[in-house]
Amino acid sequence: MQSKAKTVTAYLSQVPATRRAALTKLRKLCVQSLVGYEEVMEYGLPGYRKNGKVEIAFASQKNHVSLYVLKRSVLDAHRTALGTASVGKGCIRYRNLQSLDFALIEKLLIATRASGEDPC
């Protein structure tokens, strides 16, 4: 179910307390790494938009935390490093919060910022 929160701060206040610290850390990493991007709420989840298009987003889902990397070549270049995380075409699903590798996520964010590819 999509959040009706109007801001990312409001969104984070609504996520389960067990996930709030990890998602807050993820948000901080996005803000620091995605210089020149606008933080938005789109489709009921926090996203980072550049030139009118969301390129990165994240969400607290029922059974996992999702990180959406919407530049396919960036995700494909890091797919093997993601190990046991469930990875789709543009979504990385973390069932276990301890498996969030913030150093690798930072690399994904920086690669997204550097990529000239259009988001899917």
VENTAHU-V866352 format. One record per residue. N is the residue number from 0. PSI is psi in whole degrees, -180 to 180 (NA if undefined). NEAR is the number of other ideal C-beta (glycine too) atoms within 8 Angstrom. D_FIRST is the distance of its C-alpha to the first C-alpha in whole Angstrom. Layout:
n->N psi->PSI near->NEAR d_first->D_FIRST
n->N psi->PSI near->NEAR d_first->D_FIRST
This chain:
n->0 psi->135 near->3 d_first->0
n->1 psi->144 near->6 d_first->4
n->2 psi->149 near->9 d_first->7
n->3 psi->9 near->5 d_first->9
n->4 psi->142 near->11 d_first->12
n->5 psi->-21 near->5 d_first->15
n->6 psi->161 near->7 d_first->17
n->7 psi->-37 near->10 d_first->16
n->8 psi->-45 near->6 d_first->18
n->9 psi->-40 near->9 d_first->16
n->10 psi->-50 near->13 d_first->13
n->11 psi->-31 near->12 d_first->15
n->12 psi->-18 near->8 d_first->16
n->13 psi->-14 near->7 d_first->13
n->14 psi->157 near->10 d_first->12
n->15 psi->142 near->6 d_first->14
n->16 psi->-31 near->5 d_first->18
n->17 psi->-18 near->5 d_first->19
n->18 psi->-14 near->11 d_first->17
n->19 psi->-44 near->11 d_first->18
n->20 psi->-44 near->6 d_first->21
n->21 psi->-42 near->10 d_first->20
n->22 psi->-33 near->13 d_first->17
n->23 psi->-41 near->9 d_first->20
n->24 psi->-40 near->9 d_first->23
n->25 psi->-43 near->14 d_first->21
n->26 psi->-47 near->12 d_first->20
n->27 psi->-42 near->8 d_first->24
n->28 psi->-41 near->12 d_first->25
n->29 psi->-47 near->15 d_first->23
n->30 psi->-42 near->8 d_first->25
n->31 psi->-38 near->7 d_first->28
n->32 psi->-29 near->10 d_first->28
n->33 psi->61 near->14 d_first->27
n->34 psi->132 near->6 d_first->29
n->35 psi->-1 near->5 d_first->29
n->36 psi->155 near->12 d_first->26
n->37 psi->130 near->6 d_first->24
n->38 psi->128 near->10 d_first->21
n->39 psi->164 near->9 d_first->18
n->40 psi->114 near->12 d_first->14
n->41 psi->141 near->9 d_first->13
n->42 psi->29 near->6 d_first->10
n->43 psi->17 near->10 d_first->8
n->44 psi->158 near->13 d_first->10
n->45 psi->136 near->14 d_first->14
n->46 psi->168 near->13 d_first->16
n->47 psi->117 near->14 d_first->20
n->48 psi->141 near->13 d_first->22
n->49 psi->136 near->10 d_first->25
n->50 psi->37 near->4 d_first->27
n->51 psi->3 near->4 d_first->24
n->52 psi->132 near->9 d_first->22
n->53 psi->130 near->12 d_first->19
n->54 psi->-26 near->13 d_first->21
n->55 psi->143 near->15 d_first->19
n->56 psi->164 near->13 d_first->15
n->57 psi->162 near->13 d_first->14
n->58 psi->151 near->10 d_first->11
n->59 psi->109 near->7 d_first->10
n->60 psi->176 near->8 d_first->8
n->61 psi->-46 near->3 d_first->9
n->62 psi->5 near->4 d_first->12
n->63 psi->171 near->9 d_first->13
n->64 psi->133 near->15 d_first->14
n->65 psi->140 near->11 d_first->13
n->66 psi->121 near->13 d_first->16
n->67 psi->118 near->14 d_first->16
n->68 psi->105 near->13 d_first->20
n->69 psi->19 near->12 d_first->20
n->70 psi->104 near->14 d_first->24
n->71 psi->-41 near->10 d_first->25
n->72 psi->-33 near->8 d_first->28
n->73 psi->-47 near->13 d_first->27
n->74 psi->-43 near->14 d_first->25
n->75 psi->-37 near->7 d_first->28
n->76 psi->-22 near->7 d_first->30
n->77 psi->4 near->12 d_first->29
n->78 psi->-46 near->8 d_first->27
n->79 psi->-32 near->5 d_first->30
n->80 psi->-18 near->6 d_first->30
n->81 psi->-9 near->11 d_first->26
n->82 psi->-120 near->6 d_first->28
n->83 psi->-2 near->4 d_first->25
n->84 psi->147 near->9 d_first->22
n->85 psi->119 near->7 d_first->20
n->86 psi->128 near->9 d_first->21
n->87 psi->-155 near->7 d_first->19
n->88 psi->-37 near->6 d_first->21
n->89 psi->10 near->9 d_first->19
n->90 psi->134 near->10 d_first->17
n->91 psi->124 near->13 d_first->18
n->92 psi->124 near->12 d_first->16
n->93 psi->107 near->12 d_first->18
n->94 psi->-32 near->7 d_first->17
n->95 psi->119 near->5 d_first->20
n->96 psi->-26 near->9 d_first->20
n->97 psi->-17 near->4 d_first->24
n->98 psi->-3 near->10 d_first->24
n->99 psi->111 near->10 d_first->23
n->100 psi->94 near->7 d_first->26
n->101 psi->-28 near->9 d_first->26
n->102 psi->-43 near->6 d_first->29
n->103 psi->-41 near->10 d_first->28
n->104 psi->-41 near->12 d_first->25
n->105 psi->-40 near->10 d_first->27
n->106 psi->-41 near->9 d_first->29
n->107 psi->-42 near->13 d_first->26
n->108 psi->-44 near->13 d_first->26
n->109 psi->-40 near->9 d_first->29
n->110 psi->-37 near->12 d_first->30
n->111 psi->-47 near->13 d_first->27
n->112 psi->-38 near->11 d_first->29
n->113 psi->-21 near->5 d_first->32
n->114 psi->138 near->9 d_first->31
n->115 psi->1 near->2 d_first->32
n->116 psi->143 near->8 d_first->30
n->117 psi->143 near->5 d_first->27
n->118 psi->151 near->8 d_first->23
n->119 psi->NA near->7 d_first->22
